[in-house]
Amino acid sequence: MAEHLSQSELDYPFKLLEYFNGFRVSKVIFSACELGVFDLLLKSQEPLSAQHVAQELSTSVDGMERLLDALVGIEILEVETKDGTERLKEIPLSTLYSSTDVANLYLAKGSGKSLHDMIIYQSQTVYPLWNNMVDAIREGKNQNEKTFGIPAEDIFQAIYRSEEEMLKFMGLMNSSWVLDGHDIVTAFNLSCFQNIVDLGGCTGALAREMAKAYPSSCVTVFDLPQVVETAQKHFCQENEAVVFQTGDFFSGEIPPADLYVLARIIHDWPEEKCLTLLKKIYDTCKPGGGVLLVEAMLFENRRGPVMAQIFSLNMLVQMEGRERPPSEYTHMLKESGFSNVQVCRTGKSYDAILAIR
């Protein structure tokens, strides 16, 4: 791939220029979400002019017109003109913009599969952190203090530094499992586990997918008191299928279970702390019980997946951990006492590893 890329780029660096401008493309989508562009277009049910969108969202017409055109360019919006022709040096007054199915499904707030909360978190929390990526690489530690004024050691104090920030983070996690949850919980047949506890289960989105896939199992979300309180206030559903329980899986006891789920937990921490948690789970687990890890796994040959490699950089700039290949997760699980380690790559953002005591 690298050789192919370098050969094809010698005459003109199209791909490199695309990469250079990647942050600008992200900001186009982020800005449209923050302004409410996709919600307005979905609600209108008909194409709108830039003037109309600008008036409704209290922006300049010129700025909105440029934003809408950029969204058309990256194929997130559609555009049409009354006479169906393009004119030089002027934008037709009859230019109308409308949403694509992708925008309606993933970018508007109202959709059941909306990624709006994920985008807001990326824009308002992750993006500022990445401005300090050079320092993170030089220093080998997160940049929470430089970005938010929170000591580097207090990771979740930074994440939960206000109710607003906690809601953003929980919205991110909720979006992740609405999108990827079903593939994760069905990566293995988990029907033999009657009592399932999702440690650090946040809003309960993954636990709900688990409960839907295995209706005969009892599924519990175990998280910090303030997280559980916020989840029950903002994210609970009617006829809730999961139970919430408060606690701290590092400093306190963990409830008994046949299967423990650690979804995007292990990647937060260095190996020593991961082993402490895994050994604690092993000691609590009965023979035949298990642990399910959910992470974005790297390839063993270090050639991707690119998304997992980018996630690993994010762990550097924001947390204390890293993304890992299957061999490293397998090593930690076996070191903690687990055996019969199975790995499943979903082909999407997150993968699953099941191990049995």
C-alpha positions as CSV (number, residue, x, y, z in Angstrom):
1,M,0.0,0.0,0.0
2,A,2.8,2.5,1.0
3,E,4.7,1.7,-2.2
4,H,1.5,2.0,-4.3
5,L,0.7,5.3,-2.6
6,S,4.2,6.8,-3.1
7,Q,4.3,5.8,-6.8
8,S,0.9,7.2,-7.6
9,E,1.6,10.4,-5.7
10,L,4.8,11.3,-7.5
11,D,3.2,13.1,-10.4
12,Y,0.7,14.9,-8.1
13,P,0.0,14.3,-4.4
14,F,-3.8,14.0,-4.5
15,K,-4.0,11.6,-1.5
16,L,-1.6,13.6,0.6
17,L,-3.6,16.8,-0.1
18,E,-6.7,15.0,0.9
19,Y,-5.1,13.9,4.2
20,F,-3.8,17.4,4.9
21,N,-7.3,18.8,4.5
22,G,-8.9,16.1,6.6
23,F,-9.3,18.3,9.6
24,R,-11.2,20.9,7.6
25,V,-13.6,18.3,6.3
26,S,-14.2,17.2,9.9
27,K,-14.9,20.8,10.9
28,V,-17.4,21.3,8.1
29,I,-19.5,18.4,9.5
30,F,-18.9,19.5,13.1
31,S,-20.0,23.0,12.4
32,A,-23.1,21.9,10.5
33,C,-24.1,19.7,13.5
34,E,-23.5,22.4,16.0
35,L,-25.5,25.0,14.0
36,G,-28.4,22.6,13.5
37,V,-28.3,22.4,9.7
38,F,-29.2,18.7,9.5
39,D,-32.0,19.0,12.0
40,L,-33.5,21.9,10.1
41,L,-33.3,20.2,6.7
42,L,-34.9,17.0,8.1
43,K,-37.7,18.9,9.8
44,S,-38.5,21.0,6.7
45,Q,-39.2,17.9,4.5
46,E,-38.4,20.1,1.5
47,P,-35.3,21.7,-0.1
48,L,-34.3,25.0,1.4
49,S,-32.3,28.0,0.1
50,A,-29.2,29.2,1.8
51,Q,-31.0,32.4,2.7
52,H,-33.8,30.4,4.4
53,V,-31.3,28.2,6.4
54,A,-29.3,31.2,7.4
55,Q,-32.3,33.1,8.6
56,E,-33.6,30.1,10.6
57,L,-30.2,29.4,12.2
58,S,-29.2,33.1,12.7
59,T,-26.1,33.0,10.6
60,S,-24.7,35.1,7.7
61,V,-26.0,34.1,4.3
62,D,-22.6,34.1,2.8
63,G,-21.1,31.8,5.5
64,M,-24.0,29.4,5.4
65,E,-23.9,29.3,1.6
66,R,-20.3,28.3,1.7
67,L,-20.9,25.7,4.4
68,L,-23.8,24.1,2.5
69,D,-21.8,24.0,-0.8
70,A,-18.9,22.2,1.1
71,L,-21.5,19.7,2.5
72,V,-22.6,19.1,-1.1
73,G,-19.0,18.6,-2.2
74,I,-18.5,15.9,0.4
75,E,-21.8,14.3,-0.7
76,I,-23.6,14.8,2.6
77,L,-26.2,17.2,1.1
78,E,-27.9,17.4,-2.3
79,V,-28.2,20.6,-4.3
80,E,-30.6,21.6,-7.1
81,T,-31.2,24.6,-9.2
82,K,-34.5,25.7,-10.8
83,D,-33.2,25.7,-14.4
84,G,-30.9,22.8,-13.9
85,T,-27.8,24.6,-15.2
86,E,-24.6,26.0,-13.7
87,R,-23.8,29.6,-14.2
88,L,-20.4,31.2,-14.1
89,K,-19.5,33.8,-11.5
90,E,-22.9,33.7,-9.8
91,I,-24.9,31.4,-7.6
92,P,-28.5,31.1,-8.9
93,L,-31.1,32.5,-6.6
94,S,-33.1,29.3,-7.0
95,T,-30.4,27.1,-5.5
96,L,-32.0,24.7,-3.0
97,Y,-30.3,22.3,-0.6
98,S,-31.7,19.1,0.9
99,S,-30.4,16.2,3.1
100,T,-29.2,12.9,1.9
101,D,-30.5,9.7,3.5
102,V,-27.1,9.3,5.3
103,A,-27.4,12.8,6.8
104,N,-31.0,12.1,8.0
105,L,-30.0,8.8,9.5
106,Y,-26.7,9.7,11.2
107,L,-26.4,13.5,11.5
108,A,-29.8,14.7,12.6
109,K,-30.6,14.5,16.3
110,G,-34.0,12.9,15.9
111,S,-32.8,9.6,14.3
112,G,-32.6,6.4,16.3
113,K,-29.1,5.9,14.8
114,S,-28.0,9.5,15.3
115,L,-24.3,10.2,15.8
116,H,-24.9,13.8,16.7
117,D,-23.7,13.4,20.3
118,M,-20.5,11.7,19.1
119,I,-19.8,14.6,16.7
120,I,-20.4,17.2,19.4
121,Y,-17.9,15.4,21.6
122,Q,-15.4,15.1,18.9
123,S,-15.7,18.8,18.0
124,Q,-15.8,20.3,21.5
125,T,-13.6,18.0,23.5
126,V,-11.4,15.8,21.3
127,Y,-10.5,18.4,18.7
128,P,-9.0,20.9,21.3
129,L,-7.0,18.0,22.8
130,W,-5.6,17.1,19.3
131,N,-4.3,20.7,19.0
132,N,-1.7,19.6,21.6
133,M,-0.8,16.3,19.9
134,V,2.9,17.3,19.3
135,D,3.3,17.9,23.0
136,A,1.6,14.6,23.8
137,I,4.1,12.8,21.6
138,R,7.1,14.7,23.0
139,E,6.0,14.1,26.6
140,G,4.4,10.7,26.3
141,K,1.4,11.8,28.3
142,N,-2.1,13.2,28.0
143,Q,-2.8,16.8,27.5
144,N,-5.8,17.4,29.8
145,E,-3.9,19.9,31.9
146,K,-2.8,22.0,29.0
147,T,-6.2,21.8,27.3
148,F,-8.6,21.9,30.2
149,G,-6.5,22.8,33.3
150,I,-7.1,19.3,34.8
151,P,-4.0,17.4,36.1
152,A,-2.9,14.7,33.7
153,E,-3.4,12.0,36.4
154,D,-7.1,12.8,36.9
155,I,-8.4,11.3,33.7
156,F,-12.0,10.9,34.5
157,Q,-12.0,14.2,36.5
158,A,-11.3,15.8,33.2
159,I,-13.9,13.8,31.4
160,Y,-16.5,14.4,34.1
161,R,-15.4,18.0,34.9
162,S,-18.9,19.3,34.7
163,E,-22.4,17.9,34.1
164,E,-22.3,19.3,30.6
165,E,-19.0,17.5,29.8
166,M,-20.3,14.3,31.4
167,L,-23.4,14.4,29.2
168,K,-21.2,14.9,26.1
169,F,-19.0,11.9,27.0
170,M,-22.0,9.7,27.8
171,G,-23.6,10.8,24.5
172,L,-20.5,9.7,22.7
173,M,-20.6,6.3,24.3
174,N,-24.3,6.0,23.7
175,S,-23.8,6.8,20.0
176,S,-21.0,4.2,19.7
177,W,-23.1,1.3,20.9
178,V,-26.3,2.3,19.0
179,L,-24.1,2.0,15.9
180,D,-21.9,-1.0,16.8
181,G,-23.6,-2.7,19.7
182,H,-25.5,-5.4,17.9
183,D,-22.4,-6.6,16.1
184,I,-20.5,-6.8,19.3
185,V,-23.0,-8.7,21.4
186,T,-23.6,-11.2,18.6
187,A,-19.9,-11.7,17.8
188,F,-20.1,-14.8,20.0
189,N,-23.0,-16.9,21.2
190,L,-23.4,-15.6,24.8
191,S,-26.7,-17.3,25.6
192,C,-25.0,-19.6,28.1
193,F,-24.3,-16.7,30.4
194,Q,-27.4,-16.0,32.5
195,N,-26.1,-13.1,34.6
196,I,-24.2,-10.5,32.6
197,V,-22.6,-7.4,34.1
198,D,-21.3,-4.5,32.0
199,L,-18.5,-2.9,34.0
200,G,-18.3,0.8,33.2
201,G,-21.5,0.4,31.1
202,C,-22.2,4.1,31.1
203,T,-25.6,4.9,29.5
204,G,-26.6,1.2,29.2
205,A,-26.7,1.3,25.4
206,L,-24.5,-1.8,24.9
207,A,-26.3,-3.6,27.8
208,R,-29.6,-3.0,26.1
209,E,-28.3,-4.6,22.9
210,M,-27.1,-7.5,25.0
211,A,-30.6,-7.8,26.6
212,K,-32.3,-7.7,23.2
213,A,-30.0,-10.4,21.8
214,Y,-30.3,-12.6,25.0
215,P,-33.7,-12.0,26.5
216,S,-33.3,-14.8,29.0
217,S,-30.2,-13.3,30.6
218,C,-30.2,-10.7,33.3
219,V,-28.1,-7.7,32.3
220,T,-26.7,-5.1,34.8
221,V,-24.8,-1.9,34.2
222,F,-22.2,-1.2,36.9
223,D,-20.7,2.3,37.0
224,L,-19.9,5.2,39.2
225,P,-22.8,6.8,41.2
226,Q,-22.8,10.1,39.2
227,V,-22.7,8.2,35.9
228,V,-25.6,5.9,36.9
229,E,-27.6,9.0,38.2
230,T,-27.1,10.8,34.9
231,A,-27.8,7.7,32.8
232,Q,-31.1,7.1,34.6
233,K,-32.0,10.8,34.2
234,H,-31.1,11.3,30.6
235,F,-30.8,7.9,28.8
236,C,-33.2,5.5,30.3
237,Q,-36.0,4.0,28.2
238,E,-39.5,3.0,29.0
239,N,-39.8,-0.7,30.0
240,E,-36.0,-0.6,30.8
241,A,-34.5,-4.0,30.1
242,V,-31.4,-3.5,32.1
243,V,-30.6,-2.9,35.8
244,F,-28.2,-0.2,37.0
245,Q,-25.9,-0.6,40.0
246,T,-23.4,1.8,41.5
247,G,-19.8,1.2,42.4
248,D,-16.2,1.5,41.5
249,F,-14.6,-1.5,39.9
250,F,-11.1,-0.4,40.8
251,S,-11.5,0.6,44.4
252,G,-14.6,-1.4,45.5
253,E,-16.2,-4.8,45.1
254,I,-17.7,-5.9,41.8
255,P,-21.0,-7.8,41.7
256,P,-21.1,-11.5,41.0
257,A,-21.7,-12.5,37.3
258,D,-21.4,-15.3,34.8
259,L,-20.0,-12.8,32.2
260,Y,-18.3,-9.5,32.7
261,V,-18.2,-7.0,29.8
262,L,-15.4,-4.5,29.5
263,A,-16.2,-2.3,26.6
264,R,-13.7,0.4,25.7
265,I,-12.3,0.1,29.3
266,I,-9.0,-1.7,28.9
267,H,-7.7,0.7,26.3
268,D,-8.0,3.6,28.9
269,W,-5.2,2.2,31.1
270,P,-1.5,1.0,31.1
271,E,-1.0,-2.7,31.3
272,E,-0.3,-2.9,35.0
273,K,-3.7,-1.3,35.9
274,C,-5.4,-3.5,33.3
275,L,-3.9,-6.6,34.9
276,T,-5.1,-5.5,38.3
277,L,-8.7,-5.2,37.0
278,L,-8.6,-8.4,35.0
279,K,-7.2,-10.4,38.0
280,K,-9.9,-8.9,40.2
281,I,-12.5,-10.1,37.7
282,Y,-10.9,-13.5,37.5
283,D,-11.0,-13.9,41.3
284,T,-14.7,-13.0,41.4
285,C,-15.6,-15.1,38.4
286,K,-16.9,-18.7,38.9
287,P,-15.4,-21.5,36.9
288,G,-17.1,-21.5,33.4
289,G,-17.7,-17.7,33.7
290,G,-16.0,-15.3,31.4
291,V,-15.0,-11.8,30.4
292,L,-15.8,-10.1,27.1
293,L,-13.4,-7.3,26.0
294,V,-14.6,-4.9,23.4
295,E,-11.9,-2.8,21.7
296,A,-10.6,-1.4,18.4
297,M,-7.9,-4.0,17.8
298,L,-4.7,-3.2,15.9
299,F,-3.2,-5.6,13.3
300,E,-0.2,-7.6,14.5
301,N,1.9,-6.3,11.5
302,R,1.3,-2.6,12.5
303,R,-0.4,-1.8,9.1
304,G,-3.7,-0.8,10.5
305,P,-6.6,-0.5,10.8
306,V,-6.1,3.2,10.4
307,M,-9.1,4.0,12.6
308,A,-7.6,1.9,15.5
309,Q,-4.2,3.6,15.0
310,I,-5.9,7.0,15.3
311,F,-7.8,5.8,18.4
312,S,-4.5,4.8,19.9
313,L,-3.2,8.3,19.4
314,N,-6.3,9.6,21.0
315,M,-5.6,7.4,24.0
316,L,-2.2,9.1,24.3
317,V,-3.6,12.7,24.1
318,Q,-6.6,12.1,26.4
319,M,-6.1,9.0,28.6
320,E,-3.3,6.8,29.9
321,G,-3.7,3.7,27.7
322,R,-3.5,2.6,24.1
323,E,-5.1,0.4,21.5
324,R,-3.5,-3.1,21.2
325,P,-3.3,-6.1,18.8
326,P,-5.0,-9.4,19.8
327,S,-1.8,-10.9,21.1
328,E,-1.4,-8.2,23.8
329,Y,-5.0,-8.7,25.0
330,T,-4.5,-12.5,24.9
331,H,-1.3,-12.1,27.0
332,M,-3.1,-10.0,29.6
333,L,-6.0,-12.3,29.8
334,K,-3.8,-15.4,30.2
335,E,-1.6,-13.6,32.7
336,S,-4.7,-12.9,34.8
337,G,-5.7,-16.6,34.7
338,F,-8.2,-16.8,31.9
339,S,-8.0,-19.4,29.1
340,N,-9.8,-20.4,25.9
341,V,-9.3,-16.9,24.5
342,Q,-11.3,-16.3,21.3
343,V,-11.0,-13.2,19.0
344,C,-13.6,-11.9,16.6
345,R,-13.0,-9.0,14.3
346,T,-16.3,-7.5,13.3
347,G,-14.9,-5.5,10.3
348,K,-16.3,-2.3,11.8
349,S,-15.1,0.1,14.5
350,Y,-14.9,-2.4,17.4
351,D,-13.9,-6.0,17.9
352,A,-14.5,-8.6,20.6
353,I,-12.4,-11.0,22.7
354,L,-14.0,-13.7,24.8
355,A,-12.1,-15.5,27.5
356,I,-13.2,-18.2,30.0
357,R,-12.2,-19.0,33.6
